[in-house]
């Protein structure tokens, strides 16, 4: 396994819709392993393939931050449905390090995807897990958390990001 470099906004791969995964093979399994290691090293609770420069519809999430051996969820070709309720909380992103902003999301979702064993699964989610699924799915569609905000919130987040970039 390897820690991969995380692409930062405004990298073009992050702003394109990712391609569906056609088959689960050794290359995909290696990518998933590398993504998990990269997510933990960052540290983060989720990572989408475009964030490591691969335009495939796959993400990994672990809201336990590695505290539980079976905490990692791998989603291949994910689809969200049953988006219910509304919740707003500060959200950040490994591709915009150190930048956070209040982001509206559905409070509950149903994730349909293929897991890394090739099985079709449905995972109901609420709270932080629902937020993580939505955040990572947005990455697969070329969107960022600030795209969910109103114009004022989006401008504030992007100004914070530009200021942070100048200070590096």
N, C-alpha and C positions, 0 to 999 in steps of 0.2 A: 504494500500500500504506500501511497505517496500523498503528501500535502501539496495540493495544486494551487497555483496563483489564482486569486479571486479577482475577477474583472470589476472595474469600478465604473460607475456612471460617468460619462455618457457613452461608454463603449457600445459600438453598433450591435454586437451580438445580443446585448441586453434589451435592445429595443425592437427586435424582430420576433415574430411568432415562431416558436420552436417546431421542429418537424416530429411527427409521430415516430415512435420506436417501432420498427418493422419486425425485429426478432430479438429474442433474449439469448445472447451468446456470451462468450468469454470476454469480449471487449466491453460489453455493457456491464457485466459483473465486475470487471476491474474498475470501470468508471464509478460504479456505485460504491465500491470499497474505498476508492480515493476520495469520493465526495463525502463519505461519512468521516473519514480521517480529517479532511479539510474543515468540515463543519465543526468538529470538536476542537481542532487546533485554533480556530478563528478567535474566540469561541462563539458559536451560534446555536440556534435551535432548529434551523432549517437551511437548506441549500438546494438551489435548482441548477440543473446542468448548464444553462446559459451563463451562470455566474462563474463557471470555470471554463468558459469558451466553447462549450459543446451545445449546439442547437438541437437538442433532443428533448422530447417531452418526458422528463423524469426528474423527480425531486426526492430528497430525503428529509425527514423531520424527526426530531427527538426532543420533546418538550421537557424531558427529565435531564437533559444535558449530560447523558451518559451515566446517570446514577443507577439505572436499571439495565441489566444485560439485554433484555428484549424490548427496549424502549424505542428503537429505531423503526420508523415506518418508511418503506420505500414505495413510491407511487410511480408507476409507468403508465403513460397515456391517461393521466387523471382527468376526471370530469366531476364537477361539483353540481349538486342538485339540492333541493329542499333547503334553500337558503332562507332561514327564518329568523325573525327578530332583528334587533339592531343593537350594536355595542360599539362604543368608541373608546379607544385606548391609545396611549403612545406606542408607536411602532418604530422600529429601526430596521436597518438592512446592512448586510455585510458588504454590499456594493456601494453603500454611502456611509462609510464607517464614522461612528460617533454622532450621527445625525438622527434625531427622533422627532416625531410629530404626531398629533392626535389624528387617528385614522378611523373612519367609520367602516364597519364590517358587519356582516350577518353574525348573529350570536350563535347560530347553530347551522350546520351543513351536513350533507351526506356526500362522502367521497367515494366515487366508483373508480377503480383502477385495476391494473394488473400488478401483483407483487413480484418480487425478484425471482420467485419460484415458478412464475408463469401462471399463477392462479388469479382468476377474477375475484376481487374482493369488494365489499362495501363496508365503509367505516363511518358510523355516525360520530359527529364531533361537536363539542360545545366549547365555549370560552377560549382559552389559549390555543388548544389544538385546532379548533375551527378557524381561528385567526391565522395560525401558521399555514394550514392548508390553503386558505384564500391567498395569503401573501405569496406562497411559492407558485401557486397556479397562475397568479398575475405575472410572475417572472416568465413563465412559459408562453404567455401571450404578449410579451414585450412591454409590460407595464410595471410601474413602481408604486410603492405605497402612497407617494405624494399625488399620483394620478387619481386617487380616491378622495382627495381633499378638495375643498373649494379653492377658488383662485387665490385668495389671501393666504391660506395655509400653505398652498403649493409654493407661492412666492417666498414665504418665510423659510421653508425647508431648503429651497434652492439657493437662497442667499446665504444661509448657514453653511451649506455645502461649499459654495464658492469661497467664502471666507476661510473655511477650514483648509481648502486646497491651497490658498495663497500663503497660509501660515506654515505649510509643510516644507 
